[in-house]
Amino acid sequence: MGFNVQGKTALVTGANRGIGKAIVEALLEHGASKVYAGARNIKSLQGLQAVYADRIVALELDVTDQDQVNHAAAKATDVQLLVNNAGVLETCTPLDLEAEAALRHELEVNLFGLLRMARAFAPILKHNGGGALVQLNSVASLRGMAFASTYCASKAAAYSLTQSLQQVLAEQGTQVLSVHPGPIATDMATKAGIDANAEPVSLVSEGIIQSLTDGIFHFYPDSMAKDMGRAYASFAEQVIEAE
Ligand SMILES: NC(=O)c1ccc[n+]([C@@H]2O[C@H](COP(=O)([O-])OP(=O)(O)OC[C@H]3O[C@@H](n4cnc5c(N)ncnc54)[C@H](OP(=O)(O)O)[C@@H]3O)[C@@H](O)[C@H]2O)c1
């Protein structure tokens, strides 16, 4: 299997900044014909629209809002590639007072957002020939870290759901890619206080295009992620990716 973005129509959530914006740019630079750019505030997409004109279709899309997800699915019926990128991070240990509220918020966006988008777009991907789904997971999906404990829990849950989606979507010919970045230079890395070690967004966006072509399931974009991916490879191959 392998998915070439050339000539394809994609939808990217959280497309207005950070990794999502870089993914939109990479898709269009690699020949995607159109990208539905999802954002909570569509005014924040003006920069992308100024460059790419009608190859960008702005979609008001908060992934915590089922009505907006339904509306996106009713409008973007030609999507062949769904990139579920929108995500949030809170910094707290499991013992902090705000841990429960933080986890609820992160699950709502990082886990239920994926669930809503996958359920809404699975029939569309099927109708359009199978296509592909990309999920922005993290090294935090593989290892708990006390300073962002609830974020890690939400990303571990999203990774689990990604694996189940891969199994069920294979039946309709939809390829699934699980992306596991370490620190990447965006607002999120600044908020997490990990920006000193952060690497460029292009490692993620360009790597996604290549990983889709290669048809792989796990993708580790940056140095920290690659180190973790090497350590995890045996388990991933023998358990997660096993038939
Ligand atoms: N940066 C890293 O080091 C890193 C590492 C591993 C994984 N990741 C993952 O990569 C993805 C992108 O992260 P990033 O670094 O680009 O983060 P970011 O710079 O904080 O951007 C987050 C994006 O998600 C959007 N978003 C937040 N809540 C949303 C909601 N309810 N509905 C729709 N969109 C929403 C934001 O929109 P607004 O502008 O409206 O807030 C923004 O576009 C996330 O899933 C993140 O967990 C990031």
The ligand as a Gaussian input file, in Angstrom:
#p B3LYP/6-31G(d) Opt

LIG

0 1
 N        4.916000      20.715000      19.168000
 C        5.287000      19.557000      19.695000
 O        6.360000      19.468000      20.332000
 C        4.443000      18.327000      19.497000
 C        5.034000      17.082000      19.799000
 C        4.283000      15.925000      19.646000
 C        2.991000      15.992000      19.178000
 N        2.432000      17.215000      18.893000
 C        1.047000      17.206000      18.425000
 O        0.979000      17.838000      17.152000
 C       -0.294000      18.478000      17.000000
 C       -0.085000      19.937000      16.643000
 O        0.631000      20.542000      17.704000
 P        1.339000      21.968000      17.586000
 O        2.655000      21.835000      18.225000
 O        1.223000      22.501000      16.218000
 O        0.388000      22.766000      18.601000
 P       -0.014000      24.321000      18.639000
 O        1.049000      25.142000      18.034000
 O       -0.424000      24.579000      20.045000
 O       -1.313000      24.351000      17.682000
 C       -2.448000      23.615000      18.079000
 C       -3.483000      23.690000      16.973000
 O       -4.624000      22.923000      17.405000
 C       -5.761000      23.781000      17.314000
 N       -6.815000      23.434000      18.274000
 C       -6.758000      23.445000      19.626000
 N       -7.954000      23.084000      20.133000
 C       -8.770000      22.853000      19.083000
 C      -10.119000      22.444000      18.943000
 N      -10.911000      22.225000      20.010000
 N      -10.628000      22.283000      17.702000
 C       -9.868000      22.515000      16.614000
 N       -8.593000      22.939000      16.660000
 C       -8.049000      23.089000      17.891000
 C       -5.219000      25.176000      17.557000
 O       -6.152000      26.145000      17.112000
 P       -6.269000      27.622000      17.814000
 O       -5.267000      28.494000      17.110000
 O       -7.681000      28.007000      17.594000
 O       -5.928000      27.443000      19.273000
 C       -3.959000      25.115000      16.709000
 O       -4.255000      25.249000      15.346000
 C       -1.032000      18.280000      18.327000
 O       -1.906000      17.174000      18.221000
 C        0.086000      17.987000      19.299000
 O       -0.360000      17.246000      20.416000
 C        3.137000      18.368000      19.046000

